């Protein structure tokens, strides 16, 4: 295959992404086994635990849809033919520097599913190719001179697609092989940890002198302290009117942070018991959040409430102020996030400056999902800057109001991991 006429961009199938990704995932398995208590390790069914750890850390192999490949003419160009084969040159051109010929600029786009970043990895059976990954597609650009004709160009495109398809199949095979090593790695790690625990207990059991573990040292007995935590809602409920009959108005950041913490806590609870709710609809999952929010914001938490141009999933209104507006969605890719943001801005007015998107993520690779969401948000015209997030796996940013750059809203994107079996 001749790549003289291909735009010099990234080169796929020339890295170590598969090796690095699985090394990281095996490290995660090791950390989970290390953090388990001694009793958990000794009582666990090793095979069942290993299969579960392996399933949670499997990677989704990438695939390309060659049937959906597109070839677009970008326009007429003057092609640099200097030193390239197949071009007839005059004696003056041979020694005159740059040689140009009229031609066309073409762009090929092929959709990618799965973890597209793995296509950058060199594996047995793959072949390095000039192309780049952009917006979930493999992109390659040619500048082809008229002089070489259309039929050779058509052969080049077909040969490229065939080479790409075979290289992707090689990556898929490599990913499947690595996925197959995860159960064995997990069993080995669990077995090693169990052996260490048993050796320690055997050693301690042979001692005739009583030995107390640090955690077994007697402690003074007493009931656990109970600390009352004031919430913003309680502060508003107990607020007294001032001399002019006015009551305290909501402190938006205080309310917003508290509501986010409640949603985060419910999301963590969902993640610990995904089997019972992973197949639920958006409304059912949303109701879990409403139950918790209503325990703090009684009578002011609404579902499917009308606000401006439609009905929003979660609306909390205090003293006629919207202190929180949120939308709950199953994650279906960056395009769905873009649509959700448009929908959210359509439901809110310029006074609503604290908003959130809550995504239920059914895929196993949640890290890639969050990165895709980050990229999609950054591409919005309304995006201003990222803000620091209190928790890992959350995105927080400032966005300007559509059609009004002077108005700024705080957006939080939260992700609840509910991988389907």
N, C-alpha and C positions, 0 to 999 in steps of 0.2 A: 504494500500500500504506500502510495506517494503522499508525504505530508508537506511537500514543498509549498503547496498553495494554501495551507491551513494557517489561520491566524495563531500566532504564538501566545497561548494563554497557559492555563494550568495543564499539567499532565496527570491524567488519571492512572490508577493501577501502578503507582510507583512509590508507595509509602508503607508504613507498618501499622495502619490504623486497626486492623483486625487483632493483631498481637497485643497492641496497647490496650484496646477496649476490653479484651478478655482478661488481661493481667489485672486491670482495675477491678473488674467484676469478681474475680477470684479473691482479690484483696478484701472486697466488701463481705464476701462469704466468711473469710477468716475472721474479720472483725465481729461479725454477728455471733460466731461460735465462741470467740474469746469473751464476749460480754455476757453470755449465758451463765447462770449460776451453776455451781458444781452439781447440785441435785438435779437441775434441768438436764444437764449433760448425761448424768448417769441413768436417769429414768427415761430418756427419750428413746424412741424407736429410730435407730441410726438410719436405716434405709428410708423410712418415711420422711424424716427430717432432711436428709440429703436430697431426696427428690423435690421437696418443697423449696429448699434453698436454690437448687438448680433451676427449677421452673421460674422462680422470681427473678433470676439473673440472666435468663436466656436473652439473646439478642435477635431481633428481627432482621433477617437477611434482606438486602435491597433487591429490587427487581425493576426492569425497564419494560415499558410497553412499546415495542417496536411498531406495532400496528397503528399506534396513535402518533407516530413520528411526523413532524411537519418540516417542510423545507420552504423557506421564505426568501424571495428575491428582495434584497435591501437596496438595490439600485446599481447604476452603472458606475464603474470606477476605473482608474488607471492602475493596472496591476504591475507591481515591481517584479520583473522577470529576470533580473540580473543573476547570472550564474545558474539558472534553473534549467532542467532538461526539457527537451522537446520544442524549444523556441529557436526559430531561425533568426540569425543576427547578421547584420552587415559587418564588414571589416571595421568600419568606424565605430560601431556599437561594441564590438569585442574589446576595444581598448578605450572606450569613451566613458566608462563609469556606469551609472544607473541606466538600465534598460526598462522601458515601460511599454505596455500594450493595453489597448482597451479591453475591458472585460466586465464581469458581474461580481457582485458581493452577495453571497448566499449565507443564510443562517439555518442550521438544523437544531430542532428542539425535540427531545424525547423525554416523556414523563418518567419520573422515578418514584417508586413506592418503597417504604421501609427506610432504613437509616442510610441516606445517600452518602454520608461522609465515608462509609466503608468502601465506596467505589474508588477511593484514593489509595487503597491498599494493594500492594503487589503480593499475589499468591500464585502457587503453581497453576499453570494454565491460563493466566491472564497475560495481557499484552499492553504496554504503556501506550496511551492515546492522548493526543492533544485535544483537550476539551475542558470545560469547566462546569461546576454545579451552580445553578442559579434558580431560586424559587421552585425547588422540587423538580428540576429538569436538567438533563445533560445538554449543554449548549456547545455547538462547534460552528466556526465561521470559516468559509472559504472565500478567497479572491481568485476567480478562475478566468484566464484570458480567453477571448473569443478564438484565438488561433488554435487552441487545443481541441475545440469542438465540444458538443453537448454529450456525445456518447461516452467518451472517456470520463467526463465528470460524473455521469450517472453511475458508471462502474465504481468510481471512487466512493460515492455516497453509499452504495450497496455494500461495498467491501468494508467500509467503516462501520456500518450498522451490524454487519455480521461479526466483525471483530469485537465490537462493543457487547453484543449479545453473549458471545462465548466467554468474554472476560467477566461479565456479570455472573454467569453460571458458575465460573470458577470461584468467585467471591462467595456466592451462595453455598457452594460445597464446603468452602473453608469455614464459614460461619456455622454450618450444621455440624461439622466435625468438632469445632470448639464447643458448641452447645453440648455435644455428646460427652465432653470431658468434665463438665461441671458436676454431675452426680458423683463421679469417682473422686474428684477433688474435694467435694464437701464431705464424703464418707471418710476420706483420709484425714481431713482436718478434725472432724469430730472424734475419730478414733484416737488420734494423737492427743487431743485434749482429755479424753476419757482416760487414757493410759497415764497421763500425768497426774490426774486426780487420784486414781487408784494407787499409784506409787506413793503419793504423799500420804494417803490414808494408811497404807501399809506401814510406812515409816513411823507415823505417829502412833499407830496401834501397838508397835513393839516397845514403845517407851513406857516405863513403869511409873515415871513421874507425871502427875496430872498436868496437862498442857491446855491452856485456855486460848482460844482464838481471839483476835482483836474484837470481832463482832460478838463473842460470847462473854466478854467482860461484863460483870454485873453492873447494871445502871440503876440509879435512883428511880424508883417507880413513881409515877404521877400521871394524871390525865394529860393528854396533849393540849397545848394551848389553843384557844379558839380566838381568832382575830377577826373582827368584823371588818369587812371590806366595803367601803362606801362606793357606790357606782354613780355615774353622772345622773342616771335616772332618779336615784334616791335624792340627790341634791336638788334637782328641779322640783320633785314632789314636795319637799319640805321647805322650799323657798318662801319667804314671807314678802309681801308687797312692801315697797319703799314708801316714803312719805307722800309720794304722788300717785300711789296705787299701782305702780309698775312692778312686775315680777322679773326675776333674773331670766335672761335669755340664754339659749344653749351656747356653750363653748364648743364650736364645731369640732376642733381637733380632739378634744377630750371625749366627746361622744363617739366620734368616728373610730378612734383607737380602741375604745371599749367594745364597740359593736364588732369590729374586726377580730378582737380577741375571742369573743363568744363564737363567732363563725368558725374561727380557726380551731377552737376546742371541739366543736361538733364535727368538723371535718376529720380531725384526728380520731375521734370515736368511730366514725364511719370506716376509716381505713383499717381499724383493728378488727372489724367484723364485715369485710366486704362481701362475703358469700350471700348474706341475707338481703343485701340491697343493690348488688351490682347490676341487676336486671330491672331495677325500678325506673320509673319515668322521672322527668325533670320536676314535675309538680310534687310527687311523693318525696323526693329528696329535698326539695325546697322546704317542705313542711317540717322536716327535722330541724332546720334552722329556725323556723318560726316558733316551734315549741320552746326552744331555749331563749330566743329573744323576748318572747311574751312573758317569761318569768322575770325579766328585768324591766321591760318597757310595756307594762300592762295597759292595754287599751289604746296604744299609739302605734302598734306594729300592724301593718296591713299587707295582705297578699293580693295580687292582681288588682292593685289600686290604680284608678285613672289619675294620670298626671301629664299635663300638656297633651302630647300626641298619641297616647296609648296607655296600656296597662303594664305596670312594672311588677316584677316578681316580688320584691321586698321593698317596702317603704316604711320608714320610721319618721313620724312627724311629732314634734314637740313644740307646743305654743305656736302653732301655725308655721313652724319652720321645718322644712325637710332636712333632717340631720343625716339621713342615709338613704341611698337608693341603690339597689343591687339587682343584677340579673344572674340567673342560674342556667347553665348550659352544659350539655354533654359535649366534650371536646371532639370536633370533627375536622380539625385542621385550621391553618391560618386564615383561610377564606371565611370560615364560620366565625372566627374571632373578629375579623373585619366587619362582618355583618352585625355581630353582637354589639360592637362599639357604635356603629351607625344607629342601631336600634336604641341603645342606651341614651345617646345624645338626643334622639328623637323624643324620648320620654321625659326629658329633663328641661328645666328652664335655666336661664342665666343665673338665677339665685341658688340653684342646686350645685354646690361645689364639692361634694363628697360622694363619690360613686364607686361602685365595685362590680367586678365580674367574677363569678364563682364557676369554675369549670370542673366537671367530673370526668376524669381521664380514664378511659377503658384500656388503653394500651400499656404494655409493660414498661416501655422506655419513657418514663416521665421526664427524665432530664432533657431528652431531645424535644419533647413536647414544650417544655418551658422555654427552651432556646428558640423554638419556632414562634412561640407567642411573643417573645422579646423582639424578634426580628419584625414581626407583623406590626407591633405597636410602634416601633421606631419609624416605620415607613408611613405612618399616618401623618397627614398634614398638620393635625392638631398637636402632635407630640412636641414637648418643649425640652424636658430633661428627666433623667432618672433620679429617684430619691432612694435613700438607704432603706432597706427592708429589715424589720425586726427579726423575721424568721427566714430560714433557708427555703427556697422553693416558692417564694412570693415575689411579685413584681409590683413596684410602686413608682409612680411618676406624676409629673405635672403636665397637664394638657390645656391648651387654650380652647376657649369656647368656639365652636364653628361660627364663622362670620363675625367674630368679635374678639380680636386678639388681646383686648384689654382685660377680658374676663378669664380667670384661670381656675381649673378644677383639679382636684387630687383624685387619681384613679389607682385602685388596688386590684390586682388580679391574683386570685387564690386558686390553688389546684388541689383537688381531692382525688387521690389515687385509688381507683376502684377497678383494677384489672379483672377482666372477665375470664372465667375458667375456660 
